[in-house]
Amino acid sequence: MEKIFSVLDKKINHFIWVLVGNGIVILMLGILIVWTDFMLRLIIGLVAIMVAYMFFYGAYKVRQFRKLLDKFIKF
């Protein structure tokens, strides 16, 4: 049982750090929006790509989490 909680804690901590890192990048991109119209269009495009990446990464992590739960607990 301790192994399950340690693995879950490690996975959740990793996911939190990924979200914090993506948040910092989005914050920096938001600061860049202030400068020019070209930068605004570029940043909007990059944010759209980054949001798509976060959804794909989140789906991948949830899938890994589900496989881990299936390994320990049979549903």
PyMOL CGO cylinders between C-alpha atoms (Angstrom):
from pymol import cmd
from pymol.cgo import CYLINDER

trace = [
    CYLINDER, 0.00, 0.00, 0.00, 2.90, 2.37, 0.75, 0.3, 1, 1, 1, 1, 1, 1,
    CYLINDER, 2.90, 2.37, 0.75, 4.28, 1.76, -2.73, 0.3, 1, 1, 1, 1, 1, 1,
    CYLINDER, 4.28, 1.76, -2.73, 1.00, 2.89, -4.30, 0.3, 1, 1, 1, 1, 1, 1,
    CYLINDER, 1.00, 2.89, -4.30, 1.00, 6.14, -2.34, 0.3, 1, 1, 1, 1, 1, 1,
    CYLINDER, 1.00, 6.14, -2.34, 4.66, 6.88, -3.05, 0.3, 1, 1, 1, 1, 1, 1,
    CYLINDER, 4.66, 6.88, -3.05, 4.19, 6.31, -6.79, 0.3, 1, 1, 1, 1, 1, 1,
    CYLINDER, 4.19, 6.31, -6.79, 1.00, 8.41, -6.82, 0.3, 1, 1, 1, 1, 1, 1,
    CYLINDER, 1.00, 8.41, -6.82, 2.73, 11.19, -4.90, 0.3, 1, 1, 1, 1, 1, 1,
    CYLINDER, 2.73, 11.19, -4.90, 5.65, 11.19, -7.34, 0.3, 1, 1, 1, 1, 1, 1,
    CYLINDER, 5.65, 11.19, -7.34, 3.35, 11.32, -10.38, 0.3, 1, 1, 1, 1, 1, 1,
    CYLINDER, 3.35, 11.32, -10.38, 1.20, 14.10, -8.93, 0.3, 1, 1, 1, 1, 1, 1,
    CYLINDER, 1.20, 14.10, -8.93, 4.29, 16.15, -8.01, 0.3, 1, 1, 1, 1, 1, 1,
    CYLINDER, 4.29, 16.15, -8.01, 5.66, 15.77, -11.53, 0.3, 1, 1, 1, 1, 1, 1,
    CYLINDER, 5.66, 15.77, -11.53, 2.34, 16.88, -13.04, 0.3, 1, 1, 1, 1, 1, 1,
    CYLINDER, 2.34, 16.88, -13.04, 2.25, 19.92, -10.72, 0.3, 1, 1, 1, 1, 1, 1,
    CYLINDER, 2.25, 19.92, -10.72, 5.76, 20.98, -11.79, 0.3, 1, 1, 1, 1, 1, 1,
    CYLINDER, 5.76, 20.98, -11.79, 4.85, 20.62, -15.46, 0.3, 1, 1, 1, 1, 1, 1,
    CYLINDER, 4.85, 20.62, -15.46, 1.81, 22.85, -14.96, 0.3, 1, 1, 1, 1, 1, 1,
    CYLINDER, 1.81, 22.85, -14.96, 3.92, 25.42, -13.07, 0.3, 1, 1, 1, 1, 1, 1,
    CYLINDER, 3.92, 25.42, -13.07, 6.52, 25.42, -15.86, 0.3, 1, 1, 1, 1, 1, 1,
    CYLINDER, 6.52, 25.42, -15.86, 3.86, 25.90, -18.52, 0.3, 1, 1, 1, 1, 1, 1,
    CYLINDER, 3.86, 25.90, -18.52, 2.31, 28.68, -16.44, 0.3, 1, 1, 1, 1, 1, 1,
    CYLINDER, 2.31, 28.68, -16.44, 5.64, 30.51, -16.25, 0.3, 1, 1, 1, 1, 1, 1,
    CYLINDER, 5.64, 30.51, -16.25, 6.09, 30.26, -20.03, 0.3, 1, 1, 1, 1, 1, 1,
    CYLINDER, 6.09, 30.26, -20.03, 2.54, 31.56, -20.62, 0.3, 1, 1, 1, 1, 1, 1,
    CYLINDER, 2.54, 31.56, -20.62, 3.21, 34.42, -18.19, 0.3, 1, 1, 1, 1, 1, 1,
    CYLINDER, 3.21, 34.42, -18.19, 6.36, 35.40, -20.11, 0.3, 1, 1, 1, 1, 1, 1,
    CYLINDER, 6.36, 35.40, -20.11, 4.43, 35.25, -23.37, 0.3, 1, 1, 1, 1, 1, 1,
    CYLINDER, 4.43, 35.25, -23.37, 1.72, 37.44, -21.84, 0.3, 1, 1, 1, 1, 1, 1,
    CYLINDER, 1.72, 37.44, -21.84, 4.34, 40.06, -20.95, 0.3, 1, 1, 1, 1, 1, 1,
    CYLINDER, 4.34, 40.06, -20.95, 5.60, 39.99, -24.56, 0.3, 1, 1, 1, 1, 1, 1,
    CYLINDER, 5.60, 39.99, -24.56, 2.09, 40.78, -25.84, 0.3, 1, 1, 1, 1, 1, 1,
    CYLINDER, 2.09, 40.78, -25.84, 2.45, 44.37, -24.66, 0.3, 1, 1, 1, 1, 1, 1,
    CYLINDER, 2.45, 44.37, -24.66, 5.12, 45.26, -27.26, 0.3, 1, 1, 1, 1, 1, 1,
    CYLINDER, 5.12, 45.26, -27.26, 3.89, 45.07, -30.87, 0.3, 1, 1, 1, 1, 1, 1,
    CYLINDER, 3.89, 45.07, -30.87, 1.05, 43.86, -33.06, 0.3, 1, 1, 1, 1, 1, 1,
    CYLINDER, 1.05, 43.86, -33.06, 3.29, 41.27, -34.73, 0.3, 1, 1, 1, 1, 1, 1,
    CYLINDER, 3.29, 41.27, -34.73, 4.30, 39.96, -31.32, 0.3, 1, 1, 1, 1, 1, 1,
    CYLINDER, 4.30, 39.96, -31.32, 0.62, 39.82, -30.36, 0.3, 1, 1, 1, 1, 1, 1,
    CYLINDER, 0.62, 39.82, -30.36, -0.23, 37.61, -33.35, 0.3, 1, 1, 1, 1, 1, 1,
    CYLINDER, -0.23, 37.61, -33.35, 2.84, 35.46, -32.76, 0.3, 1, 1, 1, 1, 1, 1,
    CYLINDER, 2.84, 35.46, -32.76, 2.07, 35.06, -29.08, 0.3, 1, 1, 1, 1, 1, 1,
    CYLINDER, 2.07, 35.06, -29.08, -1.58, 34.17, -29.70, 0.3, 1, 1, 1, 1, 1, 1,
    CYLINDER, -1.58, 34.17, -29.70, -0.45, 31.44, -32.09, 0.3, 1, 1, 1, 1, 1, 1,
    CYLINDER, -0.45, 31.44, -32.09, 2.12, 30.13, -29.63, 0.3, 1, 1, 1, 1, 1, 1,
    CYLINDER, 2.12, 30.13, -29.63, -0.41, 30.13, -26.80, 0.3, 1, 1, 1, 1, 1, 1,
    CYLINDER, -0.41, 30.13, -26.80, -2.83, 28.12, -28.93, 0.3, 1, 1, 1, 1, 1, 1,
    CYLINDER, -2.83, 28.12, -28.93, -0.09, 25.59, -29.66, 0.3, 1, 1, 1, 1, 1, 1,
    CYLINDER, -0.09, 25.59, -29.66, 0.91, 25.48, -25.98, 0.3, 1, 1, 1, 1, 1, 1,
    CYLINDER, 0.91, 25.48, -25.98, -2.68, 24.89, -24.83, 0.3, 1, 1, 1, 1, 1, 1,
    CYLINDER, -2.68, 24.89, -24.83, -2.98, 22.04, -27.34, 0.3, 1, 1, 1, 1, 1, 1,
    CYLINDER, -2.98, 22.04, -27.34, 0.29, 20.59, -25.99, 0.3, 1, 1, 1, 1, 1, 1,
    CYLINDER, 0.29, 20.59, -25.99, -0.98, 20.82, -22.40, 0.3, 1, 1, 1, 1, 1, 1,
    CYLINDER, -0.98, 20.82, -22.40, -4.14, 18.93, -23.34, 0.3, 1, 1, 1, 1, 1, 1,
    CYLINDER, -4.14, 18.93, -23.34, -2.17, 16.19, -25.08, 0.3, 1, 1, 1, 1, 1, 1,
    CYLINDER, -2.17, 16.19, -25.08, 0.29, 15.97, -22.18, 0.3, 1, 1, 1, 1, 1, 1,
    CYLINDER, 0.29, 15.97, -22.18, -2.55, 15.89, -19.65, 0.3, 1, 1, 1, 1, 1, 1,
    CYLINDER, -2.55, 15.89, -19.65, -4.25, 13.07, -21.55, 0.3, 1, 1, 1, 1, 1, 1,
    CYLINDER, -4.25, 13.07, -21.55, -0.96, 11.16, -21.68, 0.3, 1, 1, 1, 1, 1, 1,
    CYLINDER, -0.96, 11.16, -21.68, -0.41, 11.56, -17.92, 0.3, 1, 1, 1, 1, 1, 1,
    CYLINDER, -0.41, 11.56, -17.92, -3.99, 10.54, -17.09, 0.3, 1, 1, 1, 1, 1, 1,
    CYLINDER, -3.99, 10.54, -17.09, -3.52, 7.45, -19.27, 0.3, 1, 1, 1, 1, 1, 1,
    CYLINDER, -3.52, 7.45, -19.27, -0.29, 6.59, -17.42, 0.3, 1, 1, 1, 1, 1, 1,
    CYLINDER, -0.29, 6.59, -17.42, -2.06, 7.15, -14.10, 0.3, 1, 1, 1, 1, 1, 1,
    CYLINDER, -2.06, 7.15, -14.10, -4.90, 4.84, -15.17, 0.3, 1, 1, 1, 1, 1, 1,
    CYLINDER, -4.90, 4.84, -15.17, -2.44, 2.12, -16.18, 0.3, 1, 1, 1, 1, 1, 1,
    CYLINDER, -2.44, 2.12, -16.18, -0.70, 2.49, -12.83, 0.3, 1, 1, 1, 1, 1, 1,
    CYLINDER, -0.70, 2.49, -12.83, -3.99, 2.13, -10.98, 0.3, 1, 1, 1, 1, 1, 1,
    CYLINDER, -3.99, 2.13, -10.98, -4.92, -0.90, -13.08, 0.3, 1, 1, 1, 1, 1, 1,
    CYLINDER, -4.92, -0.90, -13.08, -1.59, -2.44, -12.11, 0.3, 1, 1, 1, 1, 1, 1,
    CYLINDER, -1.59, -2.44, -12.11, -2.33, -2.13, -8.38, 0.3, 1, 1, 1, 1, 1, 1,
    CYLINDER, -2.33, -2.13, -8.38, -6.13, -2.24, -8.33, 0.3, 1, 1, 1, 1, 1, 1,
    CYLINDER, -6.13, -2.24, -8.33, -8.16, -4.26, -10.82, 0.3, 1, 1, 1, 1, 1, 1,
    CYLINDER, -8.16, -4.26, -10.82, -11.32, -2.38, -11.88, 0.3, 1, 1, 1, 1, 1, 1,
]
cmd.load_cgo(trace, "trace")
